[in-house]
Structure formats: structure tokens, C-alpha cells
Amino acid sequence: MGKNELTLNQMQKTVDDWIQSIGVRYFSELTNLAVLVEEVGEFSRLMARTYGDQSFKKGESKEHIPSEIGDILFVLTCLANQMGLSLQDCIEKTLEKNTLRDGNRHKENEKLQSKDKT
């Protein structure tokens, strides 16, 4: 891991430190949920314009996608911090769940075996 890379636990601490020193306090969980949905919408809009059929509006470009992903991670981290959840534990449990449920499912899916996108 490079010197600028963060573990999930470090990311949670870094966001918490930022909130405490610059952000004053966390928004309520419900407000942060609304902000998360808004940020996902902004990301979706850029994805639709980059990979879908829509054209970019003035001032938009695919170069904004990393910023939108960062915004999503930031708000999701705020929510995890507020609820006392470890993002590391969350992703580990999800990977375990998905492995148990989907261990062979995707390998056996003919749609995923095809090279053609139909």
C-alpha cells in the first residue's frame, strides 16, 4: 500500500477528523441519506452521459466521475461513522454472503460466458 492509500478504517477516522475540525458536526442520518441519494444521482447522470445515449450538458464531463465517486464514499463513510459501523466489517460480511450465495451462480450463467453484449 502506497503512502497516500487509506484503509477503510483510516478513511473512517480521516472523515471523522474532518467533520470534527472543518465540518462542525455530522448532518442527521436522514439528511445524510438524502445527500447520498443526491450524490448517487449526480454520478448516475454522468454515467448516463458517458456510457449511455445522453449528451453532456454545458460544464459536464466524464472527468467529474471520480469526484462524484469521492462524494458518495464521503457521505457513506459519514453514515457508517454515525451508526457505529465499520466499513471493513460491512464489506467483509457482504463478500462472505455473496460468496455463499453466488459461489457458482455467475460461473454457470450463460449470459456471462458470452463475449457478445446483446
N, CA, C and O atoms as a GROMACS GRO file, in nm:
protein
  472
    1MET      N    1   0.084  -0.118   0.000
    1MET     CA    2   0.000   0.000   0.000
    1MET      C    3   0.089   0.124   0.000
    1MET      O    4   0.181   0.135   0.081
    2GLY      N    5   0.060   0.218  -0.091
    2GLY     CA    6   0.137   0.342  -0.101
    2GLY      C    7   0.110   0.435   0.016
    2GLY      O    8   0.014   0.416   0.091
    3LYS      N    9   0.194   0.536   0.029
    3LYS     CA   10   0.182   0.626   0.144
    3LYS      C   11   0.052   0.706   0.144
    3LYS      O   12   0.007   0.749   0.250
    4ASN      N   13  -0.011   0.726   0.028
    4ASN     CA   14  -0.134   0.803   0.022
    4ASN      C   15  -0.259   0.716   0.023
    4ASN      O   16  -0.371   0.769   0.020
    5GLU      N   17  -0.242   0.584   0.028
    5GLU     CA   18  -0.358   0.496   0.028
    5GLU      C   19  -0.412   0.480   0.170
    5GLU      O   20  -0.336   0.471   0.266
    6LEU      N   21  -0.543   0.477   0.180
    6LEU     CA   22  -0.609   0.463   0.309
    6LEU      C   23  -0.676   0.328   0.320
    6LEU      O   24  -0.733   0.278   0.223
    7THR      N   25  -0.668   0.268   0.438
    7THR     CA   26  -0.752   0.152   0.464
    7THR      C   27  -0.892   0.206   0.490
    7THR      O   28  -0.911   0.326   0.508
    8LEU      N   29  -0.990   0.118   0.491
    8LEU     CA   30  -1.126   0.163   0.522
    8LEU      C   31  -1.132   0.223   0.662
    8LEU      O   32  -1.199   0.324   0.682
    9ASN      N   33  -1.065   0.161   0.758
    9ASN     CA   34  -1.065   0.215   0.894
    9ASN      C   35  -1.000   0.353   0.899
    9ASN      O   36  -1.049   0.442   0.970
   10GLN      N   37  -0.891   0.372   0.825
   10GLN     CA   38  -0.826   0.504   0.821
   10GLN      C   39  -0.917   0.606   0.754
   10GLN      O   40  -0.922   0.722   0.795
   11MET      N   41  -0.988   0.563   0.650
   11MET     CA   42  -1.081   0.653   0.583
   11MET      C   43  -1.188   0.700   0.680
   11MET      O   44  -1.222   0.818   0.683
   12GLN      N   45  -1.241   0.608   0.759
   12GLN     CA   46  -1.345   0.646   0.856
   12GLN      C   47  -1.290   0.746   0.956
   12GLN      O   48  -1.358   0.843   0.991
   13LYS      N   49  -1.168   0.725   1.003
   13LYS     CA   50  -1.109   0.817   1.100
   13LYS      C   51  -1.080   0.953   1.035
   13LYS      O   52  -1.105   1.057   1.095
   14THR      N   53  -1.029   0.952   0.913
   14THR     CA   54  -0.999   1.076   0.842
   14THR      C   55  -1.125   1.159   0.819
   14THR      O   56  -1.124   1.280   0.838
   15VAL      N   57  -1.233   1.094   0.779
   15VAL     CA   58  -1.360   1.164   0.760
   15VAL      C   59  -1.410   1.219   0.893
   15VAL      O   60  -1.456   1.333   0.900
   16ASP      N   61  -1.402   1.139   0.998
   16ASP     CA   62  -1.447   1.185   1.129
   16ASP      C   63  -1.364   1.305   1.175
   16ASP      O   64  -1.419   1.403   1.226
   17ASP      N   65  -1.234   1.299   1.157
   17ASP     CA   66  -1.147   1.412   1.193
   17ASP      C   67  -1.187   1.537   1.114
   17ASP      O   68  -1.190   1.647   1.170
   18TRP      N   69  -1.216   1.522   0.985
   18TRP     CA   70  -1.256   1.634   0.903
   18TRP      C   71  -1.388   1.693   0.952
   18TRP      O   72  -1.402   1.815   0.963
   19ILE      N   73  -1.483   1.606   0.982
   19ILE     CA   74  -1.613   1.654   1.031
   19ILE      C   75  -1.593   1.733   1.160
   19ILE      O   76  -1.651   1.840   1.177
   20GLN      N   77  -1.513   1.679   1.251
   20GLN     CA   78  -1.493   1.744   1.381
   20GLN      C   79  -1.418   1.877   1.370
   20GLN      O   80  -1.443   1.969   1.448
   21SER      N   81  -1.327   1.888   1.275
   21SER     CA   82  -1.245   2.010   1.267
   21SER      C   83  -1.295   2.112   1.165
   21SER      O   84  -1.280   2.232   1.187
   22ILE      N   85  -1.355   2.067   1.056
   22ILE     CA   86  -1.398   2.159   0.950
   22ILE      C   87  -1.549   2.157   0.931
   22ILE      O   88  -1.610   2.262   0.911
   23GLY      N   89  -1.607   2.041   0.939
   23GLY     CA   90  -1.750   2.027   0.912
   23GLY      C   91  -1.840   2.065   1.029
   23GLY      O   92  -1.962   2.067   1.014
   24VAL      N   93  -1.783   2.094   1.144
   24VAL     CA   94  -1.851   2.133   1.267
   24VAL      C   95  -1.920   2.013   1.333
   24VAL      O   96  -1.889   1.979   1.447
   25ARG      N   97  -2.012   1.948   1.261
   25ARG     CA   98  -2.078   1.828   1.314
   25ARG      C   99  -2.138   1.751   1.198
   25ARG      O  100  -2.150   1.803   1.086
   26TYR      N  101  -2.176   1.628   1.225
   26TYR     CA  102  -2.243   1.547   1.123
   26TYR      C  103  -2.384   1.601   1.100
   26TYR      O  104  -2.450   1.646   1.194
   27PHE      N  105  -2.429   1.597   0.975
   27PHE     CA  106  -2.571   1.618   0.948
   27PHE      C  107  -2.645   1.499   1.008
   27PHE      O  108  -2.584   1.396   1.037
   28SER      N  109  -2.775   1.511   1.027
   28SER     CA  110  -2.852   1.397   1.078
   28SER      C  111  -2.841   1.281   0.979
   28SER      O  112  -2.811   1.300   0.861
   29GLU      N  113  -2.866   1.162   1.028
   29GLU     CA  114  -2.859   1.042   0.944
   29GLU      C  115  -2.956   1.053   0.825
   29GLU      O  116  -2.923   1.014   0.713
   30LEU      N  117  -3.074   1.105   0.852
   30LEU     CA  118  -3.173   1.117   0.743
   30LEU      C  119  -3.127   1.219   0.639
   30LEU      O  120  -3.144   1.196   0.519
   31THR      N  121  -3.069   1.330   0.684
   31THR     CA  122  -3.015   1.427   0.590
   31THR      C  123  -2.902   1.365   0.509
   31THR      O  124  -2.895   1.384   0.388
   32ASN      N  125  -2.814   1.291   0.576
   32ASN     CA  126  -2.704   1.227   0.503
   32ASN      C  127  -2.754   1.122   0.405
   32ASN      O  128  -2.695   1.103   0.299
   33LEU      N  129  -2.862   1.054   0.438
   33LEU     CA  130  -2.920   0.960   0.343
   33LEU      C  131  -2.968   1.034   0.218
   33LEU      O  132  -2.945   0.990   0.106
   34ALA      N  133  -3.034   1.148   0.239
   34ALA     CA  134  -3.081   1.228   0.126
   34ALA      C  135  -2.963   1.279   0.043
   34ALA      O  136  -2.969   1.280  -0.080
   35VAL      N  137  -2.856   1.321   0.109
   35VAL     CA  138  -2.736   1.368   0.039
   35VAL      C  139  -2.674   1.252  -0.040
   35VAL      O  140  -2.628   1.272  -0.152
   36LEU      N  141  -2.672   1.133   0.020
   36LEU     CA  142  -2.617   1.015  -0.050
   36LEU      C  143  -2.696   0.987  -0.178
   36LEU      O  144  -2.637   0.962  -0.284
   37VAL      N  145  -2.828   0.991  -0.168
   37VAL     CA  146  -2.912   0.968  -0.286
   37VAL      C  147  -2.884   1.075  -0.391
   37VAL      O  148  -2.876   1.044  -0.510
   38GLU      N  149  -2.869   1.199  -0.348
   38GLU     CA  150  -2.838   1.308  -0.440
   38GLU      C  151  -2.705   1.284  -0.511
   38GLU      O  152  -2.695   1.301  -0.632
   39GLU      N  153  -2.604   1.243  -0.435
   39GLU     CA  154  -2.471   1.219  -0.494
   39GLU      C  155  -2.475   1.101  -0.591
   39GLU      O  156  -2.410   1.105  -0.695
   40VAL      N  157  -2.550   0.996  -0.557
   40VAL     CA  158  -2.563   0.882  -0.648
   40VAL      C  159  -2.633   0.927  -0.776
   40VAL      O  160  -2.600   0.881  -0.886
   41GLY      N  161  -2.730   1.017  -0.763
   41GLY     CA  162  -2.797   1.071  -0.880
   41GLY      C  163  -2.702   1.149  -0.970
   41GLY      O  164  -2.708   1.137  -1.092
   42GLU      N  165  -2.615   1.229  -0.910
   42GLU     CA  166  -2.517   1.305  -0.988
   42GLU      C  167  -2.420   1.210  -1.061
   42GLU      O  168  -2.386   1.232  -1.177
   43PHE      N  169  -2.379   1.104  -0.992
   43PHE     CA  170  -2.293   1.002  -1.052
   43PHE      C  171  -2.367   0.933  -1.167
   43PHE      O  172  -2.310   0.911  -1.274
   44SER      N  173  -2.493   0.900  -1.143
   44SER     CA  174  -2.574   0.833  -1.245
   44SER      C  175  -2.589   0.919  -1.370
   44SER      O  176  -2.581   0.869  -1.482
   45ARG      N  177  -2.610   1.048  -1.349
   45ARG     CA  178  -2.624   1.140  -1.462
   45ARG      C  179  -2.498   1.138  -1.549
   45ARG      O  180  -2.506   1.131  -1.672
   46LEU      N  181  -2.381   1.144  -1.484
   46LEU     CA  182  -2.256   1.141  -1.560
   46LEU      C  183  -2.233   1.007  -1.629
   46LEU      O  184  -2.182   1.003  -1.741
   47MET      N  185  -2.272   0.899  -1.563
   47MET     CA  186  -2.258   0.767  -1.625
   47MET      C  187  -2.348   0.756  -1.747
   47MET      O  188  -2.308   0.700  -1.850
   48ALA      N  189  -2.471   0.808  -1.737
   48ALA     CA  190  -2.564   0.804  -1.850
   48ALA      C  191  -2.511   0.882  -1.968
   48ALA      O  192  -2.532   0.844  -2.084
   49ARG      N  193  -2.442   0.992  -1.939
   49ARG     CA  194  -2.389   1.074  -2.046
   49ARG      C  195  -2.259   1.017  -2.102
   49ARG      O  196  -2.229   1.034  -2.220
   50THR      N  197  -2.182   0.949  -2.018
   50THR     CA  198  -2.056   0.890  -2.063
   50THR      C  199  -2.078   0.758  -2.137
   50THR      O  200  -2.018   0.736  -2.242
   51TYR      N  201  -2.163   0.672  -2.084
   51TYR     CA  202  -2.179   0.538  -2.140
   51TYR      C  203  -2.315   0.513  -2.202
   51TYR      O  204  -2.336   0.411  -2.268
   52GLY      N  205  -2.407   0.604  -2.181
   52GLY     CA  206  -2.541   0.589  -2.235
   52GLY      C  207  -2.562   0.676  -2.357
   52GLY      O  208  -2.468   0.716  -2.425
   53ASP      N  209  -2.686   0.705  -2.382
   53ASP     CA  210  -2.725   0.775  -2.505
   53ASP      C  211  -2.738   0.926  -2.489
   53ASP      O  212  -2.753   0.997  -2.589
   54GLN      N  213  -2.732   0.975  -2.367
   54GLN     CA  214  -2.749   1.119  -2.348
   54GLN      C  215  -2.619   1.193  -2.375
   54GLN      O  216  -2.510   1.138  -2.361
   55SER      N  217  -2.632   1.319  -2.414
   55SER     CA  218  -2.514   1.404  -2.436
   55SER      C  219  -2.490   1.488  -2.311
   55SER      O  220  -2.580   1.508  -2.229
   56PHE      N  221  -2.368   1.535  -2.297
   56PHE     CA  222  -2.332   1.618  -2.183
   56PHE      C  223  -2.394   1.756  -2.195
   56PHE      O  224  -2.406   1.812  -2.305
   57LYS      N  225  -2.434   1.810  -2.081
   57LYS     CA  226  -2.476   1.950  -2.075
   57LYS      C  227  -2.351   2.035  -2.060
   57LYS      O  228  -2.244   1.984  -2.027
   58LYS      N  229  -2.365   2.163  -2.084
   58LYS     CA  230  -2.252   2.254  -2.070
   58LYS      C  231  -2.194   2.244  -1.929
   58LYS      O  232  -2.267   2.250  -1.831
   59GLY      N  233  -2.062   2.229  -1.920
   59GLY     CA  234  -1.994   2.221  -1.791
   59GLY      C  235  -1.981   2.080  -1.736
   59GLY      O  236  -1.911   2.060  -1.637
   60GLU      N  237  -2.046   1.983  -1.797
   60GLU     CA  238  -2.036   1.843  -1.753
   60GLU      C  239  -1.931   1.771  -1.835
   60GLU      O  240  -1.911   1.802  -1.952
   61SER      N  241  -1.864   1.675  -1.773
   61SER     CA  242  -1.773   1.588  -1.847
   61SER      C  243  -1.746   1.462  -1.765
   61SER      O  244  -1.769   1.459  -1.644
   62LYS      N  245  -1.696   1.361  -1.833
   62LYS     CA  246  -1.667   1.236  -1.764
   62LYS      C  247  -1.553   1.253  -1.663
   62LYS      O  248  -1.534   1.169  -1.576
   63GLU      N  249  -1.478   1.362  -1.674
   63GLU     CA  250  -1.370   1.388  -1.579
   63GLU      C  251  -1.424   1.416  -1.438
   63GLU      O  252  -1.348   1.412  -1.342
   64HIS      N  253  -1.555   1.443  -1.426
   64HIS     CA  254  -1.616   1.468  -1.295
   64HIS      C  255  -1.654   1.338  -1.223
   64HIS      O  256  -1.690   1.341  -1.105
   65ILE      N  257  -1.647   1.224  -1.291
   65ILE     CA  258  -1.687   1.096  -1.230
   65ILE      C  259  -1.608   1.065  -1.104
   65ILE      O  260  -1.669   1.028  -1.004
   66PRO      N  261  -1.474   1.077  -1.102
   66PRO     CA  262  -1.401   1.048  -0.977
   66PRO      C  263  -1.447   1.134  -0.859
   66PRO      O  264  -1.454   1.086  -0.746
   67SER      N  265  -1.478   1.260  -0.886
   67SER     CA  266  -1.526   1.348  -0.779
   67SER      C  267  -1.659   1.300  -0.724
   67SER      O  268  -1.682   1.304  -0.603
   68GLU      N  269  -1.747   1.255  -0.812
   68GLU     CA  270  -1.878   1.204  -0.767
   68GLU      C  271  -1.862   1.075  -0.686
   68GLU      O  272  -1.931   1.055  -0.587
   69ILE      N  273  -1.772   0.989  -0.729
   69ILE     CA  274  -1.745   0.867  -0.652
   69ILE      C  275  -1.691   0.904  -0.514
   69ILE      O  276  -1.729   0.845  -0.414
   70GLY      N  277  -1.602   1.003  -0.511
   70GLY     CA  278  -1.549   1.051  -0.383
   70GLY      C  279  -1.659   1.105  -0.293
   70GLY      O  280  -1.660   1.080  -0.173
   71ASP      N  281  -1.753   1.180  -0.352
   71ASP     CA  282  -1.865   1.234  -0.273
   71ASP      C  283  -1.950   1.122  -0.214
   71ASP      O  284  -1.992   1.129  -0.099
   72ILE      N  285  -1.974   1.018  -0.294
   72ILE     CA  286  -2.052   0.904  -0.246
   72ILE      C  287  -1.979   0.835  -0.131
   72ILE      O  288  -2.040   0.804  -0.028
   73LEU      N  289  -1.850   0.811  -0.148
   73LEU     CA  290  -1.773   0.746  -0.041
   73LEU      C  291  -1.772   0.830   0.086
   73LEU      O  292  -1.782   0.777   0.197
   74PHE      N  293  -1.759   0.962   0.069
   74PHE     CA  294  -1.756   1.051   0.186
   74PHE      C  295  -1.886   1.042   0.266
   74PHE      O  296  -1.883   1.023   0.387
   75VAL      N  297  -1.999   1.055   0.198
   75VAL     CA  298  -2.128   1.053   0.268
   75VAL      C  299  -2.156   0.915   0.325
   75VAL      O  300  -2.208   0.904   0.436
   76LEU      N  301  -2.123   0.809   0.252
   76LEU     CA  302  -2.142   0.674   0.302
   76LEU      C  303  -2.056   0.651   0.427
   76LEU      O  304  -2.100   0.584   0.521
   77THR      N  305  -1.936   0.705   0.426
   77THR     CA  306  -1.848   0.695   0.543
   77THR      C  307  -1.906   0.772   0.661
   77THR      O  308  -1.900   0.725   0.774
   78CYS      N  309  -1.962   0.889   0.635
   78CYS     CA  310  -2.029   0.964   0.742
   78CYS      C  311  -2.141   0.881   0.805
   78CYS      O  312  -2.152   0.874   0.927
   79LEU      N  313  -2.221   0.820   0.722
   79LEU     CA  314  -2.332   0.738   0.774
   79LEU      C  315  -2.280   0.621   0.857
   79LEU      O  316  -2.334   0.592   0.964
   80ALA      N  317  -2.177   0.553   0.808
   80ALA     CA  318  -2.120   0.442   0.884
   80ALA      C  319  -2.068   0.491   1.018
   80ALA      O  320  -2.091   0.427   1.121
   81ASN      N  321  -1.998   0.603   1.018
   81ASN     CA  322  -1.947   0.659   1.143
   81ASN      C  323  -2.060   0.691   1.240
   81ASN      O  324  -2.052   0.660   1.359
   82GLN      N  325  -2.165   0.751   1.188
   82GLN     CA  326  -2.277   0.790   1.275
   82GLN      C  327  -2.346   0.669   1.338
   82GLN      O  328  -2.395   0.676   1.450
   83MET      N  329  -2.349   0.559   1.263
   83MET     CA  330  -2.418   0.438   1.311
   83MET      C  331  -2.323   0.343   1.384
   83MET      O  332  -2.364   0.235   1.426
   84GLY      N  333  -2.197   0.384   1.398
   84GLY     CA  334  -2.101   0.300   1.468
   84GLY      C  335  -2.066   0.172   1.392
   84GLY      O  336  -2.036   0.069   1.453
   85LEU      N  337  -2.070   0.179   1.259
   85LEU     CA  338  -2.040   0.062   1.176
   85LEU      C  339  -1.900   0.071   1.119
   85LEU      O  340  -1.853   0.179   1.083
   86SER      N  341  -1.834  -0.040   1.110
   86SER     CA  342  -1.705  -0.050   1.044
   86SER      C  343  -1.727  -0.084   0.898
   86SER      O  344  -1.788  -0.187   0.867
   87LEU      N  345  -1.679   0.002   0.807
   87LEU     CA  346  -1.690  -0.028   0.665
   87LEU      C  347  -1.616  -0.157   0.632
   87LEU      O  348  -1.658  -0.232   0.544
   88GLN      N  349  -1.506  -0.183   0.700
   88GLN     CA  350  -1.430  -0.306   0.679
   88GLN      C  351  -1.518  -0.428   0.710
   88GLN      O  352  -1.524  -0.522   0.632
   89ASP      N  353  -1.585  -0.424   0.825
   89ASP     CA  354  -1.675  -0.534   0.862
   89ASP      C  355  -1.789  -0.547   0.762
   89ASP      O  356  -1.828  -0.658   0.725
   90CYS      N  357  -1.843  -0.434   0.718
   90CYS     CA  358  -1.955  -0.436   0.623
   90CYS      C  359  -1.916  -0.506   0.494
   90CYS      O  360  -1.989  -0.593   0.446
   91ILE      N  361  -1.800  -0.469   0.436
   91ILE     CA  362  -1.761  -0.528   0.308
   91ILE      C  363  -1.722  -0.674   0.325
   91ILE      O  364  -1.748  -0.756   0.237
   92GLU      N  365  -1.658  -0.708   0.437
   92GLU     CA  366  -1.622  -0.848   0.460
   92GLU      C  367  -1.746  -0.935   0.472
   92GLU      O  368  -1.750  -1.045   0.417
   93LYS      N  369  -1.848  -0.888   0.541
   93LYS     CA  370  -1.972  -0.964   0.555
   93LYS      C  371  -2.044  -0.977   0.421
   93LYS      O  372  -2.102  -1.081   0.390
   94THR      N  373  -2.041  -0.870   0.341
   94THR     CA  374  -2.105  -0.875   0.209
   94THR      C  375  -2.032  -0.973   0.118
   94THR      O  376  -2.096  -1.049   0.046
   95LEU      N  377  -1.900  -0.972   0.120
   95LEU     CA  378  -1.825  -1.067   0.037
   95LEU      C  379  -1.852  -1.211   0.079
   95LEU      O  380  -1.867  -1.299  -0.006
   96GLU      N  381  -1.860  -1.234   0.208
   96GLU     CA  382  -1.892  -1.368   0.259
   96GLU      C  383  -2.032  -1.411   0.214
   96GLU      O  384  -2.051  -1.523   0.166
   97LYS      N  385  -2.129  -1.322   0.230
   97LYS     CA  386  -2.267  -1.350   0.189
   97LYS      C  387  -2.274  -1.380   0.040
   97LYS      O  388  -2.336  -1.478  -0.001
   98ASN      N  389  -2.211  -1.296  -0.040
   98ASN     CA  390  -2.216  -1.314  -0.185
   98ASN      C  391  -2.144  -1.441  -0.229
   98ASN      O  392  -2.188  -1.507  -0.323
   99THR      N  393  -2.036  -1.476  -0.162
   99THR     CA  394  -1.964  -1.599  -0.195
   99THR      C  395  -2.049  -1.721  -0.165
   99THR      O  396  -2.056  -1.814  -0.245
  100LEU      N  397  -2.114  -1.720  -0.049
  100LEU     CA  398  -2.201  -1.834  -0.014
  100LEU      C  399  -2.319  -1.844  -0.109
  100LEU      O  400  -2.355  -1.954  -0.151
  101ARG      N  401  -2.379  -1.733  -0.142
  101ARG     CA  402  -2.498  -1.732  -0.225
  101ARG      C  403  -2.466  -1.753  -0.373
  101ARG      O  404  -2.539  -1.823  -0.443
  102ASP      N  405  -2.357  -1.692  -0.419
  102ASP     CA  406  -2.330  -1.686  -0.562
  102ASP      C  407  -2.204  -1.762  -0.603
  102ASP      O  408  -2.151  -1.740  -0.712
  103GLY      N  409  -2.155  -1.851  -0.517
  103GLY     CA  410  -2.029  -1.921  -0.544
  103GLY      C  411  -2.018  -1.979  -0.683
  103GLY      O  412  -1.912  -1.970  -0.745
  104ASN      N  413  -2.125  -2.038  -0.734
  104ASN     CA  414  -2.122  -2.096  -0.868
  104ASN      C  415  -2.220  -2.029  -0.962
  104ASN      O  416  -2.215  -2.052  -1.083
  105ARG      N  417  -2.308  -1.949  -0.910
  105ARG     CA  418  -2.415  -1.891  -0.990
  105ARG      C  419  -2.364  -1.816  -1.112
  105ARG      O  420  -2.414  -1.836  -1.223
  106HIS      N  421  -2.265  -1.730  -1.093
  106HIS     CA  422  -2.216  -1.648  -1.205
  106HIS      C  423  -2.134  -1.732  -1.303
  106HIS      O  424  -2.136  -1.707  -1.423
  107LYS      N  425  -2.062  -1.831  -1.252
  107LYS     CA  426  -1.984  -1.919  -1.340
  107LYS      C  427  -2.076  -2.000  -1.430
  107LYS      O  428  -2.039  -2.036  -1.541
  108GLU      N  429  -2.196  -2.029  -1.380
  108GLU     CA  430  -2.291  -2.110  -1.456
  108GLU      C  431  -2.387  -2.025  -1.540
  108GLU      O  432  -2.472  -2.080  -1.611
  109ASN      N  433  -2.376  -1.896  -1.533
  109ASN     CA  434  -2.464  -1.806  -1.606
  109ASN      C  435  -2.416  -1.794  -1.750
  109ASN      O  436  -2.310  -1.737  -1.776
  110GLU      N  437  -2.494  -1.847  -1.843
  110GLU     CA  438  -2.456  -1.843  -1.984
  110GLU      C  439  -2.440  -1.702  -2.036
  110GLU      O  440  -2.359  -1.677  -2.125
  111LYS      N  441  -2.517  -1.609  -1.981
  111LYS     CA  442  -2.509  -1.469  -2.026
  111LYS      C  443  -2.372  -1.409  -1.998
  111LYS      O  444  -2.326  -1.322  -2.072
  112LEU      N  445  -2.309  -1.454  -1.892
  112LEU     CA  446  -2.177  -1.400  -1.856
  112LEU      C  447  -2.066  -1.470  -1.933
  112LEU      O  448  -1.954  -1.419  -1.939
  113GLN      N  449  -2.095  -1.583  -1.992
  113GLN     CA  450  -1.994  -1.657  -2.070
  113GLN      C  451  -1.979  -1.601  -2.209
  113GLN      O  452  -1.874  -1.617  -2.271
  114SER      N  453  -2.082  -1.536  -2.259
  114SER     CA  454  -2.081  -1.482  -2.394
  114SER      C  455  -1.994  -1.359  -2.404
  114SER      O  456  -1.997  -1.273  -2.316
  115LYS      N  457  -1.918  -1.350  -2.508
  115LYS     CA  458  -1.834  -1.232  -2.533
  115LYS      C  459  -1.917  -1.118  -2.595
  115LYS      O  460  -1.881  -1.001  -2.584
  116ASP      N  461  -2.028  -1.156  -2.661
  116ASP     CA  462  -2.114  -1.056  -2.726
  116ASP      C  463  -2.206  -0.993  -2.623
  116ASP      O  464  -2.262  -1.061  -2.537
  117LYS      N  465  -2.220  -0.861  -2.632
  117LYS     CA  466  -2.315  -0.789  -2.548
  117LYS      C  467  -2.442  -0.771  -2.630
  117LYS      O  468  -2.443  -0.697  -2.728
  118THR      N  469  -2.547  -0.839  -2.590
  118THR     CA  470  -2.672  -0.829  -2.665
  118THR      C  471  -2.777  -0.758  -2.586
  118THR      O  472  -2.889  -0.740  -2.634
   0.00000   0.00000   0.00000
